[in-house]
Amino acid sequence: MARSPMKYCTYLRGQAQLKRLANTSIREVIVEHGLLSQLGGLPTYDLIDLTRQLKQQKFSVFLQWDRIMTEPEFQECLPILETLRPLPFDAIRVQDTGAAEWVRTHRTDAALHLIAESGHHNLASLGQLAEHFCPQRIAVSPELSSAQIRECASKVKAPLEALGLGPLLLYHTPRKLLPSGHSKATTQSLRNPEHLQNNPVIESQYGSFLFDRRDLFLLDRLDQLEALGVSNIRIDLRLKRDFSIIEKIDAAAHDPDLSKREQLKKSWPQPTTHGFFRANRTDHAFRYLNNPHLRLTGSQPVGTVLETNRTSGIVIMVHAPLREGEFLSCVTPQGQMIPLTTTPLVDLEQAPLRVALPGGLCRLPPAKHVTPQAQVFRGTPEMNLVNSTAEG
């Protein structure tokens, strides 16, 4: 059976943006109310007017309710929801499970979109939420790798939505981070500390939101996303001043020529990233994570140092049989090679041992400069150094 074409949605915050969006093929719109959206939004009457105009132009309209709320805050939202209830929203997008339960039990004429972007790495738990709420759509976390998205699509029986282009939220706090005098609705950059210089911060009445300086860009991975089970792509331009770029985005996304999306990526005003999408390839970098000082070429460690004490000695986790009277050497994480001896060889209670067996613990006599995580090898430092050089 042929797949349905990929659908696109974006946020809309006014009449001027609607004129631009009308020139595209995007027909799904997310609208925000100032008291329901964590990044702020429109006043009630402006939202009502915009929603009616969108419906007249045959757009699907989704109301964003993504605040994480305490019970008093939840109660404050209910009068607004009752005011907006007569509007013909196609769906209500929620992040708080309490809000999701309210939509499930009170709003039968609008579908539920579950926003699972903050956390929700536990796919089994997400599957249980999907089974309970029966959402029409689930917006998955941008922190999921391609392998996790595939697993999510197989476990969650609901269409998946992914952020295809937009800002990556790094941190949210209810505190105010911007210097006094800045507008709460504008995007600023933190001046301190220095490493956050280019990270945009947006401040609303619900706190401060710190974003990555790079935008997530997955429009060049649309075929892969579709193959993984993603059927909806979200475009987020809320932090951009020029909404007219939506026309270029729409044209590039629907052009079968991949080079158009590559050109869009190169001309994008901010640096871009694939985020965690390719994180399942981290095994390629493992060789760079290995500390070369903790291994000798061609040799297998016979133990690992767990603890050192100048009086009670060195505690070793044994990997291969150790016999009393052997000469050993260890390599510290800093690369220092130190001679050790198993005379005497004792257990943790200082009882003599003739052989320490694999999987057990034993004590060796104290030695200077030995640190935890040092790897223990058979032979003297000179022997191991010669063998390592010859085999390398």
Buried (B, 14 or more C-beta within 10 A) or exposed (E): EEEEEBBBBBBBBEEEBBEBBEEBEBBBBBBBBBBBBBBBBBEEEBBBEBBEEBBEEEBBBBBBBBBBBEEEEBEEBEEBBEBBEEBEBBBBBBBBEEBBBBBBEEBEEBBBBBBBBEEBEEBEEBBEBBEEBEBBBBBBBBBBBBBBBBBBBEEBEBBBBBBBBBBBBEEBEEEEBBEEEBEEEEBBEBEEEEEBEEBBBBBBEBBBBBBBBBBBBBBBBBEBBBEBBBBBBBBBBBBBEEBEBBBBBBBBBBEEEEEBBEEBBEEBEBEBBBBBBBBBEEEEEEEEEEEEBBBBEEBEBBBBBEBBEEEBBBBBBBBBEBEBEBBBBBBBBEEBBBBBBBEBBBEEEEEEBEEBEEEBBBBBBBBEEBBEEBBBBBBBBEEBBEBBEEEE
